[in-house]
């Protein structure tokens, strides 16, 4: 018997998403910061896009697993921590208008200045 799963992932917005110097081209699946290409894995790209789609909203590990890895993911939830760490390293932390922050006991959020 075939199982079907509902997809909770949101389709990416068409075109380009930009926060200050961070630019995400959803059609080309590319990310640039200050016009410099950032080499991301598909999972890192999806994680970043998920954060950008939920600015200033705290997302816990389980929410991120469901949105990025899918509801049928059965591994450890700490994989989120590893991918957030890699994403921060690749994006660097010297941006003043946005950052990926840890909210102790709650999860992570893409913090943007209004």
Rosetta blueprint (number, residue, H / E / L):
1 X L
2 X L
3 X L
4 X L
5 X L
6 X L
7 X L
8 X L
9 X L
10 X L
11 X L
12 X L
13 X L
14 X L
15 X L
16 X E
17 X E
18 X E
19 X E
20 X L
21 X L
22 X E
23 X E
24 X E
25 X E
26 X L
27 X L
28 X L
29 X L
30 X E
31 X E
32 X E
33 X E
34 X L
35 X L
36 X E
37 X E
38 X E
39 X L
40 X L
41 X L
42 X H
43 X H
44 X H
45 X H
46 X H
47 X H
48 X H
49 X H
50 X H
51 X H
52 X H
53 X H
54 X L
55 X E
56 X L
57 X L
58 X L
59 X E
60 X L
61 X H
62 X H
63 X H
64 X H
65 X H
66 X H
67 X H
68 X H
69 X H
70 X L
71 X L
72 X L
73 X L
74 X L
75 X L
76 X L
77 X L
78 X L
79 X H
80 X H
81 X H
82 X H
83 X H
84 X H
85 X H
86 X H
87 X H
88 X H
89 X H
90 X H
91 X H
92 X L
93 X L
94 X L
95 X L
96 X L
97 X L
98 X E
99 X E
100 X E
101 X E
102 X E
103 X E
104 X L
105 X L
106 X L
107 X E
108 X E
109 X E
110 X E
111 X E
112 X E
113 X L
114 X L
